[in-house]
Amino acid sequence: MNDYKSRIEILFEQLGIGQVMCLATSLDEKVFARSMSVIIHKQKFYFQTDKSYNKYYHLSCNKNVALCFNNIQIEGTARELGHPQIIL
């Protein structure tokens, strides 16, 4: 197994199936951060929010996000999946 794959596997083993993580979004040259409960499934991160919250508006305008847990930072893009009752 190459070094990258083994490090990714170790990372996801450390994270487990869920964590409270810091979600960072940005809008209009401002950065926003808040704690979120995050579910981790098949090396993907899932969280939910209400459409009336600022973070939903931020994500609808700018899909770039970062998640932090302890000394781990993960950057990527978010996409809306719909109602949280969707089966993973």
N, C-alpha and C positions, 0 to 999 in steps of 0.2 A: 504494500500500500504506500502511495506517495505521501510525503510529509504534509501537504496541504489537506488531503483527505483525512489523515489521522488527526490533525489539529482540529478540523471541523467536527469530527466525531467526538473528540474530547470536549470541545466547547458545548455541544448539545447535551452531552452526558452531564456536564456541570450545571446546565440550565434546567434540566429536568423537563417536566410537562407543563410547568407554569411558574410564573414569577411576577412579583410586583416590580415593574421597570419604569424608568423615566422615559416618557415619550416627548421628543422635541419636534416642533413644527416651526415653520417660519412663514411670515406674510408681511408684505410691504416693508421689507428690510428690518423687521423685528423678529426676534426669536422667542418662542413660548415653550415652556416645559411643564409637565405635570406627571404625577405618578399614575400608572395604569396597571390593572391586572391583565396580564398577557398569557395566553395559552399558546403552547408550542406543540405543533403537530407536524410530523414529517418534514422537519427542518424549516417550517414556516411559522410566522408569528401572527397571532390573531388577537384582536381586541375589539371592544364594542363601545359605542358612544351614542348619545341621543342626537338627532338632527338639530336640536335647538341649542346645542353647546358650541362654543367658539371653536373648539378643536375640530369639529365636523366642518365648519365653514373654512377653517384654515386648510384642512386636507382637500376640500373641494376646489380650492384655488391653487394649492401647491402640494403635489403628491410626495415631495421629498421629505423624508423623516429620518430621525435617529432614535435608537433605543439604547438605554444604558442600564447596566446591572453591575453593581460593584465596580470592577475595573474593566468591564467589557463594554465596548461601544460597537453598535451595528448600524450601518447606514443603508438606506434603500428607498424604495418607493412604496407607497400604500395604494391599495385599490379597494373600492367598496364591493362587498360581496352580497349585501342585502341583509335581510332579517337574521338575527343570531340563531334561529332555530334550524339553519341550514346544517345538514349533516356533513361533518368534515370528512 
